[in-house]
Amino acid sequence: ELITFTDGVWSGNMIFRGAGANVSFICSDFATTPHTGSSNQFQVRPAAFEALQILLPGETVQPGTADGKAGTPTNQSAGTPSTATVRAVDAFWNLVPTVADSVDLGSSDAFAQMPARVALGSGQALVSVRLARSGQQRIWVSHVNQPGVIRADTSAAVTIVGGAFSRLLRRTSPSLPSP
């Protein structure tokens, strides 16, 4: 940000998008030999619980960004268990660790094996998921008691790759009736 000092002082609002401990900010001017100063360290706490976030293997948390994550989901083999992370977050995708609410899960894969409902502990839950249908699949999460208030989330598409050959299916046409 570019700010203007008046008599050597600036005051105004600052928005920190990422929560964390030991945060400080640095200010420098444009002098030939810059004058630089830094603040004391302080803690930035997450804002109010506003949304849910679901992360799949291959994705990492990145608060303060447009979608709160980095990376892309790793391809999964059909029927192989993986772990999805469900998080209670603020408007900037920071974890809100005080949330212990229940959330509902669903998937575009009609054969998905995962709990329909999980309870968050310290603002998050690790959920065992087993997707079976080949192709692009998604998982979604919504709040049980406040679906219109707490924003739901849908995962990025994950590619499910068919598993190894396991059995042969023989199909025959039915016999036609005699005339």
C-alpha positions in Angstrom: 0.0 0.0 0.0 1.1 3.5 -0.6 0.4 5.8 2.3 1.0 9.5 3.0 2.5 10.8 6.2 1.3 14.0 7.7 3.9 15.6 10.1 5.6 12.2 10.2 2.5 10.3 11.2 0.0 8.0 9.4 -3.1 6.5 10.9 -5.7 4.4 9.2 -7.3 1.0 9.0 -5.3 -2.1 7.9 -6.8 -5.4 6.8 -4.7 -8.5 7.4 -6.0 -11.4 5.3 -3.9 -14.1 7.0 -4.2 -15.1 10.6 -1.1 -16.0 12.6 1.3 -15.3 15.4 4.4 -13.1 15.3 3.0 -10.8 12.6 4.6 -7.4 12.0 4.5 -4.9 9.2 7.3 -2.8 7.7 7.2 0.7 6.3 9.8 2.3 4.0 9.9 5.7 2.3 11.2 6.6 -1.1 14.3 8.6 0.0 17.6 7.9 -1.7 18.7 6.1 1.5 15.3 4.7 2.6 14.0 5.2 6.1 12.6 1.8 7.2 10.8 0.9 10.4 8.9 -2.2 11.5 6.1 -2.7 14.1 6.2 -4.7 17.2 5.0 -8.3 16.6 1.4 -9.1 17.3 -1.2 -11.9 16.7 -3.8 -11.7 14.0 -6.8 -13.9 14.9 -9.3 -15.3 12.3 -12.5 -13.4 11.7 -16.0 -14.8 12.3 -17.0 -18.3 10.9 -18.4 -17.6 7.4 -17.8 -20.7 5.2 -16.7 -24.3 4.9 -13.7 -25.4 2.8 -12.9 -28.8 1.5 -9.4 -29.8 0.4 -8.4 -33.0 -1.4 -5.0 -34.7 -1.5 -2.7 -32.5 -3.6 -4.2 -29.2 -2.4 -2.8 -27.1 0.5 -4.2 -24.3 2.6 -3.4 -20.8 1.5 -5.3 -18.3 3.5 -5.7 -14.7 2.2 -6.0 -15.8 -1.4 -9.0 -15.8 -3.7 -9.9 -19.5 -3.1 -7.9 -20.2 0.0 -5.9 -23.1 -1.4 -3.0 -23.9 -3.7 -2.3 -27.0 -5.9 -4.6 -29.3 -7.7 -6.1 -32.6 -6.6 -4.0 -35.7 -7.1 -5.5 -38.3 -9.4 -6.9 -41.2 -7.3 -7.4 -44.9 -8.2 -11.0 -46.1 -8.1 -11.8 -47.7 -4.7 -8.7 -46.5 -3.0 -9.2 -44.6 0.2 -8.0 -41.0 0.5 -8.4 -38.3 3.1 -10.3 -35.0 2.5 -9.9 -32.1 4.9 -13.0 -30.1 5.9 -12.4 -26.7 7.5 -14.5 -24.0 9.1 -13.0 -20.7 7.8 -13.5 -17.0 7.9 -13.9 -14.7 4.8 -10.2 -14.9 4.1 -10.0 -18.7 4.4 -8.3 -18.7 7.8 -9.2 -21.7 10.1 -11.7 -20.8 12.8 -10.5 -23.2 15.5 -13.5 -22.6 17.9 -16.0 -24.3 15.6 -17.3 -27.7 16.6 -20.4 -27.8 14.3 -21.7 -30.7 12.2 -21.5 -30.7 8.4 -23.1 -32.8 5.6 -21.0 -34.3 2.8 -22.0 -35.4 -0.7 -20.4 -36.4 -4.0 -21.0 -36.5 -7.7 -19.9 -40.1 -7.4 -23.1 -42.1 -6.6 -20.9 -45.0 -5.4 -18.7 -42.8 -3.1 -18.0 -44.3 0.4 -17.7 -41.6 3.0 -19.7 -40.4 6.0 -22.8 -38.4 5.2 -22.2 -36.2 8.3 -19.2 -35.4 10.3 -18.5 -33.2 13.3 -15.7 -30.7 13.2 -13.2 -30.6 16.1 -11.1 -27.4 16.5 -12.6 -26.2 13.3 -11.7 -29.1 11.0 -12.2 -32.8 10.3 -10.2 -35.3 8.3 -12.6 -37.5 6.4 -11.9 -40.9 4.8 -13.2 -40.9 1.3 -13.3 -43.8 -1.3 -14.5 -42.7 -4.8 -15.3 -45.5 -7.2 -16.6 -44.0 -10.5 -14.0 -43.2 -13.1 -13.7 -39.7 -14.5 -14.0 -36.3 -12.9 -15.6 -36.3 -9.5 -16.3 -33.7 -6.8 -17.2 -33.6 -3.1 -19.3 -31.0 -1.4 -19.8 -29.9 2.1 -22.6 -27.9 3.7 -23.5 -26.8 7.2 -26.2 -28.9 8.9 -28.0 -26.1 10.9 -27.2 -23.0 8.9 -27.0 -23.9 5.2 -28.1 -20.4 4.1 -25.8 -18.6 6.5 -22.6 -20.5 6.4 -21.3 -20.7 2.8 -21.0 -24.3 1.4 -18.0 -25.5 -0.6 -17.5 -27.8 -3.5 -14.1 -29.4 -4.2 -12.1 -29.0 -7.3 -12.6 -31.9 -9.7 -10.5 -34.9 -9.0 -9.7 -37.5 -11.7 -10.6 -41.1 -10.6 -8.7 -43.7 -12.6 -10.2 -47.1 -13.1 -8.7 -49.8 -10.9 -7.0 -53.0 -12.0 -8.9 -55.8 -13.7 -10.7 -57.9 -11.1 -13.4 -60.0 -12.8 -15.1 -60.7 -16.1 -18.7 -59.8 -16.7 -20.5 -61.9 -19.4 -23.7 -60.6 -20.8 -26.0 -62.4 -23.2 -29.0 -61.2 -25.1 -32.3 -62.6 -24.0 -33.8 -65.3 -26.3 -36.5 -64.1 -28.6 -39.9 -65.7 -28.3 -40.9 -68.3 -30.9 -43.4 -67.2 -33.5 
